[in-house]
Amino acid sequence: GPTVSLLPPSSEQLSGGSATLACLLSGYSPQGAMVSWEVDGAEVKEGILTTTEEEKGGRYSRSSTLTLSKASWEEGEVYTCRVQKSQTPVTKTLRKADCSG
């Protein structure tokens, strides 16, 4: 399946009043990976931007970002990127408590 990494918002960004989380998928084949986002266990539909899949050497990659207001970021505790590929979803979870600040 795909290699999935979930990147928290940068402190520079938070000081600017918004928060973007990035979910990066790479190294999977065939194409067709779907990305969804959950905050505290509830699926989010707003503020998501998912790129088209890029192919390199028979492997695919794509990225998805979730952009939140700083207030929403401060309210949420657990952020999850869920990648659906074949039968088994891959989830990456970011607990805000683990982020310094």
N, C-alpha and C positions, 0 to 999 in steps of 0.2 A: 504493500500500500504506500500511500504518499508519506513523505517525511513532513511533519507539521511543526511549525514553531509559532509561538504567540508572543508578540513583543508589546510591552506596556508603553503608555504614552511617555514622552520625554518630559523632564522637569521644565525645559524651556517652553514647551507647548502648554503645559498646565499654567505656567505663569501668564501665558497669553489668553487664558480663559476657556480653552477647550481641551479635549482629550481624544486622541486617536489611538486605537489599538489595531495592530496589524497581525493578520494570520497569514503565514506564508506556507504554501504547499509546494513540494518539489519532488522530482524523481519518480513519477508514477506513470503507468501505462496500463491500458489505453486511457484516452482522455475521458472526461465525464465526471469529474469530482465536483460535488455541490458543497457550498459552504453556508452554514447558518450560524447565528450568534445567539447566545443566551446571557442574560444578566440575572443573577440570583435565581437561576432555574427557569426563567420565563423567556420565551423566544422574543427576539427584538426584530422589528421590520424596518425601522427608520434609521437613517444615517449610515447605511451600509453601501460600500462601493466595492464590487468584485470585478477584477480584471478578466479579460478573455484568456483562455488557456494558451500558453506559448509552448511550442514544441521545439526541442533541441535534441538531436541524436536519438529520436524515438522515445524520449521521455518528456513528460509534460510538467508544467509548473503554472501556478496562478497565485494571486494574492487577493485578500479581502481586507478592507479596513472598516472599522466601526468608529464613527466620530460622535462624541457625546459632548454636551456642555460640561463645564467644570462642575456644576452643581450635580448633574446626573452621575458623573464619575464619583463624586464624593458620597453620594447616597448608596451606590451599589457596593457590594462586597466581593462577589464572585463572578468573574467574566469567563465565558466559555465559547471557544470556537469549535464547532462541530463539522467535521468533514465526512460527507456521505460518499462512499466509493465502494461499489459492489455491496456485499451484505453487511459488512462490519463497519460501523461508524468509528472514526478516530476523533477523540475529543482532547483538546488542550485547554487546561483551566488555569486562569490567573487569579490568585487570591490577592486582593488589594492589601491585606495585612502583611503580605510578604514583600511588598514594595516599600522601600524606605521613603519616608515623607508621608 
